[in-house]
Amino acid sequence: MPVSPVNPRNSKPLYQVVEENIRDLIDRGQLVPGDLIPSEPQLAKQLGVSQGTVKKAIDNLVWERRLYRHQGKGTYVSNIDFNNSLFRFTTYGDADGKPTRIHKETTARRVEKGSAQICRKLGIPEGSEQLYIERIGYVQNKPVMIEYSHWRADIVPGLEDESVHIPDLLYALIVEKYGVPVVRAEETLTADAADPHTAEMLQIEQGAPVLALNRLTYTVDNQIIEVRTSKGRADKFSYKAEIR
């Protein structure tokens, strides 16, 4: 892997420099999906940094799903297309707009008959089965957002099984496990008031202001596969989408 030693006088934390160097190699195509990257001790030696620094950088890139670890074999470049704006340019942040990592936990998932409105949007007959997924987003162990997600059940068979781990980046699972490309999304951002369930899950008063992000997610042939509404605390949550 073509890497140069890290300048210890760089103003950024060293793990961020290592992280950016590896991310840049992926973006420029010098590391391609399926490539095995050097071990953490090897990278630490090549870059002139500690193994702890390399581990933190790798951990962050694994969290982003740019890399994945294969038990007993090593760390590889993910096969997800990160040139897709759905993966690269959607950012959640704090109330000041500063990007922040949101950890998500699945609080409900089940196959059920979809409402007339959901079925119409998903392009399936009224009363057809759809997969409902509810997730809470946390920042520093505090709930800041909730996602209500409806999927075509035939697209994600078995995802209702509790044994299937749903990562923070749900679309990565859809691409890797089901082979379904996520090609684009349409979004509408509105102001809303917290309904009783949203208020309970976000630990706010009923009727408190929330930001509501309504999304339609598409695969090939202009087919909608997901209808999602995300609601975030207005005092703790911001949303940024960069399009290019």
C-alpha positions in Angstrom: 0.0 0.0 0.0 1.6 3.3 -1.1 1.8 5.4 2.0 4.3 8.0 3.2 5.5 8.5 6.8 3.2 10.9 8.8 4.7 14.3 9.7 4.5 14.4 13.5 4.3 18.2 13.4 1.0 18.1 11.6 -1.6 20.2 13.5 -4.2 17.5 13.3 -4.3 14.5 15.6 -2.2 11.7 14.0 -5.0 9.2 13.8 -7.0 11.7 11.7 -4.0 12.1 9.3 -3.7 8.3 9.0 -7.5 8.0 8.5 -7.4 10.7 5.8 -4.5 9.1 4.0 -6.2 5.8 3.7 -9.5 7.4 2.7 -7.7 9.3 0.0 -6.2 6.1 -1.4 -9.6 4.6 -1.6 -11.1 7.7 -3.2 -8.3 7.8 -5.8 -8.7 4.1 -6.7 -5.2 3.1 -5.4 -7.1 0.8 -3.0 -10.0 -1.0 -4.6 -12.8 -3.1 -3.1 -11.5 -6.4 -1.9 -7.9 -5.2 -1.3 -6.3 -6.5 1.9 -4.5 -3.6 3.6 -1.3 -4.1 5.7 -1.7 -5.2 9.3 -1.8 -2.6 12.0 1.8 -3.2 13.1 3.0 -3.0 9.4 1.1 0.3 8.9 2.4 1.7 12.1 6.0 1.0 11.0 5.4 2.4 7.4 3.8 5.6 8.8 6.1 6.1 11.7 3.2 6.2 14.3 2.1 4.0 17.1 -0.1 0.9 16.7 -2.7 2.6 18.8 -2.9 5.5 16.4 -3.3 3.2 13.4 -6.0 1.2 15.3 -8.0 4.3 16.0 -7.9 5.3 12.4 -8.9 1.8 11.2 -11.7 1.6 13.7 -13.1 4.9 12.3 -12.9 3.6 8.7 -14.5 0.3 9.7 -17.3 2.3 11.4 -17.8 4.3 8.1 -17.9 0.9 6.3 -15.0 1.9 4.0 -13.1 -1.0 5.5 -14.2 -4.3 7.0 -12.5 -6.8 9.2 -12.5 -10.5 8.4 -11.8 -12.5 11.5 -8.4 -14.2 11.3 -7.6 -12.9 7.9 -7.2 -9.2 8.1 -8.8 -5.9 7.1 -10.2 -5.3 3.6 -11.5 -2.4 1.5 -15.3 -2.5 1.4 -17.2 -3.1 -1.8 -19.7 -0.2 -1.1 -19.7 2.6 -3.7 -18.8 5.6 -1.6 -19.0 7.9 -4.6 -22.7 7.5 -4.1 -23.9 10.7 -2.3 -26.1 8.7 -0.1 -23.0 7.3 1.6 -20.7 10.3 1.4 -22.7 13.5 1.7 -25.4 13.0 4.3 -24.4 14.4 7.6 -26.1 14.6 10.9 -24.8 17.1 13.4 -25.4 19.0 16.6 -27.6 22.1 16.9 -24.6 24.2 15.7 -24.2 22.2 12.5 -21.0 20.5 13.6 -20.9 17.0 12.1 -21.1 14.3 14.8 -21.2 10.5 14.9 -24.6 9.1 15.7 -24.8 5.5 17.0 -28.1 3.9 16.2 -29.9 1.1 18.0 -32.8 -0.9 16.6 -35.8 -0.7 18.9 -38.4 -2.5 16.7 -38.5 -4.5 13.6 -41.4 -6.6 12.2 -43.2 -7.6 9.1 -46.7 -6.2 9.0 -49.3 -5.1 6.5 -48.5 -1.7 5.2 -50.9 1.2 5.3 -52.5 2.4 2.1 -50.2 5.4 1.9 -47.0 3.3 2.5 -48.0 0.6 0.0 -48.8 3.2 -2.6 -45.3 4.8 -2.2 -43.6 1.4 -2.3 -45.5 0.5 -5.4 -47.1 -2.6 -3.9 -50.8 -3.6 -3.5 -52.6 -2.2 -0.6 -52.4 -4.5 2.4 -49.1 -6.1 1.2 -46.5 -7.0 3.7 -43.7 -4.5 4.4 -40.8 -4.5 6.9 -41.0 -1.9 9.6 -37.8 -0.8 11.3 -37.5 1.7 14.1 -34.1 3.0 15.3 -33.0 5.5 17.9 -29.9 7.7 17.2 -27.6 8.5 20.1 -24.9 11.0 20.7 -22.9 10.4 23.8 -25.6 8.0 25.0 -28.3 10.6 24.7 -31.2 10.1 22.2 -31.3 12.8 19.5 -33.3 11.3 16.7 -35.7 8.5 15.8 -36.1 6.7 12.5 -39.4 5.2 11.3 -38.4 3.1 8.2 -40.7 1.0 5.9 -39.1 -1.4 3.4 -40.5 -3.7 0.7 -40.5 -7.0 2.5 -39.5 -8.9 -0.7 -36.4 -6.8 -1.0 -35.0 -7.6 2.4 -36.2 -11.1 3.3 -35.2 -12.2 6.8 -34.2 -8.7 8.0 -37.0 -8.9 10.6 -34.9 -11.7 12.4 -33.4 -10.3 15.6 -30.2 -12.3 14.9 -29.4 -10.2 11.9 -27.3 -7.3 13.1 -28.3 -3.9 11.7 -25.3 -1.6 11.6 -25.4 2.2 12.0 -25.2 2.5 8.2 -28.2 0.5 7.2 -27.7 0.9 3.5 -24.4 -0.9 3.8 -26.2 -4.0 4.9 -28.8 -3.6 2.1 -26.0 -3.5 -0.5 -23.7 -6.2 1.0 -26.2 -8.7 2.3 -29.0 -8.4 -0.3 -27.1 -7.1 -3.3 -29.6 -4.3 -3.8 -28.0 -1.0 -5.0 -29.2 2.1 -3.3 -28.9 4.7 -6.1 -30.7 7.8 -5.0 -33.1 9.4 -2.5 -35.6 12.2 -2.4 -35.9 14.1 0.9 -38.2 16.8 2.3 -37.2 18.6 5.6 -40.0 20.1 7.6 -40.7 21.4 11.1 -42.9 19.2 13.3 -44.1 18.6 16.8 -43.3 15.5 18.8 -46.0 12.9 18.9 -46.3 10.8 22.1 -44.1 8.0 21.0 -41.4 10.2 19.5 -41.5 12.3 22.7 -41.1 9.3 24.9 -38.2 7.8 22.9 -36.3 11.1 22.6 -37.0 12.0 26.2 -38.7 15.3 25.4 -42.1 16.9 26.1 -45.0 15.9 23.8 -45.5 18.7 21.3 -41.8 19.8 21.6 -40.4 21.0 18.2 -38.6 18.4 16.1 -37.1 18.4 12.6 -38.7 15.8 10.4 -36.8 14.4 7.4 -39.0 12.4 5.0 -37.1 10.2 2.6 -37.9 8.0 -0.4 -35.1 5.7 -1.2 -34.7 4.3 -4.7 -32.9 1.3 -6.3 -32.5 0.7 -10.1 -35.4 1.2 -12.5 -36.7 4.1 -10.4 -38.1 1.6 -7.9 -38.8 2.9 -4.3 -37.6 0.4 -1.7 -37.8 2.4 1.4 -40.1 5.1 2.9 -38.5 6.7 5.9 -39.3 9.5 8.4 -36.5 10.6 10.7 -37.4 13.0 13.6 -34.7 14.8 15.5 -34.7 17.0 18.6 -34.6 20.6 17.3 -32.2 21.6 20.1 -29.7 18.8 19.5 -29.9 17.9 15.8 -29.0 19.4 12.5 -28.9 18.0 8.9 -26.6 18.8 6.1 -26.7 17.4 2.5 -23.8 18.3 0.1 -24.6 17.6 -3.5 -21.9 17.5 -6.2 
